[in-house]
Every structure is written in structure tokens, then in C-alpha cells.
Amino acid sequence: MPRARTDTTEAEHDVVRNNHCLLGLIAVLALGALGATRAAAAHASAYDQLIRSDNPAMYLAMSSPSAGRETDLSGRGHTGTYHPARSYPAQSRLPNGDPVATFDGATQYLEVPDANDLSVTSRGELTIEAWIRPDTLQFPSQEGSGYVHFLGKGAPNQQEYAARMYSKVNDEARPNRISGYAFNLAGGLGSGSYSQVPVRAGAWILVDIVINTRITTATYPTGYVKIFTNGQLKDTTGLDQFDVVPGNGTAPLRIGTRDFASYFQGAIGKVALYLHELTPDQMLSHQHAMVV
């Protein structure tokens, strides 16, 4: 009787070795990412700990522009990368002394790869929060009627949301208005809310934008967009304003710009996304923790 074959070829050994190497590399990368998150969390400030206690889906402190990347302090792995390479934003300080990125208003931005939990559709609720400090009232690299996007997730036919600030002089007589918009994926007019209060160059502002498709009322039959500045509700607008039904697009999240049509000049810090609507008390606690 023929003997059963028990030997393996050298090629088969190579396949096994390569698979082991690949698995080892994946494990090393995963441990490295976990280690980076733990290291960043270990150095988190009291403010960072407060934000993490509110369960963000992404939290970028925006504290390490010179390193070229930002670790997601939520632990969900949404690492951000600064651009352009080797021409990273400068660093300045928030009111509580924490370091923060300062964008030049011409080419600099941070990008986070697309992920389901960066979209409204993940849970039907999304709160976008950021501290911004405009260093000019008239932005040099603007778009449209005279505004810049300081963050957003959108590309042609992949539009989702945007946070916008107008220059002091613009074609719509909206001096330094701060707005938040939700869009259909196809783009067009977005349903949005705004804050129209005097803005001073060099002053910090806490901005919270809420997009909610889960809570519906007779006034807001398909949901709404809200905007808060410094913990105070400024405006609420129904998503039915322009029949917006938020979708799950493929565009990355960018900070400092949205789609390279305009760039924010100034500092942006403590950018957090939550898959729930923050309460006004939570927003006020963030504002007080920063400025007191």
C-alpha cells in the first residue's frame, strides 16, 4: 500500500511563515495603537477626563500638531493626521493652559478617515463639539458668499455636515455668523442653524452643533439642527427646511477645512463627536471647565 504523504514543500513552509509574520505584524500594530491611546489618556488633562466621561465616539484634543497626528482619546481609533506633511500647524494654548493646534488659514488641516460612527445615521443623533479661536475676522481663503468651514464631512455626492464661520464682510450681511448644517448626500442647500453674536479675533468660543433625526415633533417632523455657543442655545431649525435626510457618506472628517474650498485661520481644539445629543448642562459644564 502507498504510504500517506506527511511532508510539505518548501513553498508551503513559506506560506505558513508569511502568514505567521503577517499575523505578528497586525498584532504589533494593534498593540502600538492601543499603547498610543493609553499613553495619551495617561497624560489627559482634567478637561479631557470630563469629555471622556460623556462617552464621545471620537475625541481629538488637537494637542500634538508637531507630531503630525492626533490620537483619539475616546479609544475608538479615529486617529487624525495633520496636513500638509512637514508643514504642520503651530501650537498655542487654550484658556485652561492645554496645548492646541493653530491653523494658518491657507493650507493646513487635520483629516480623520471615514467611519460609520462619524455619521448621523449611526444612531440618528450626532453632537459635534469644538473650541474655536478665530485669529482674524476677515478670512483670506474663503468660499461662497464669504465664509470658511472650520470642520465638516463632505465631498461631491457625499455631503453630510459642516460647521461654518462667515467673514465680517460677506455678500449676505452675516458678520462673523457661526452656522451648522446637515445635507443630503447629493448636496445642495443644507438645513442649518446659526449664532449671530459679536465675535472678537483671538477670543475662544465653544461651539456645539446637534443633528437629530430620532426626536420628531409637530414643529420638527423629521428632526432638527441646533447650535449652541458657550453652552447657550442660539437656534433650532427643522431638517425639513430643505428636505434633508442625512446619509452615510464616504468622505473623511476634516478639521480646518471641509473640502479644500476654504481654510480656517485660527486655533481649533478639543474636537468631540457624540452619538447622542448632549444636554445643555453638559455643554455648560464643558464651558465652565475650560474658562474657570
Summary of the structure (lengths in Angstrom):
residues: 292
radius of gyration: 22.0
end to end distance: 87.3
largest distance: 94.1
contacts: 991
relative contact order: 0.19
helix: 22%
strand: 31%
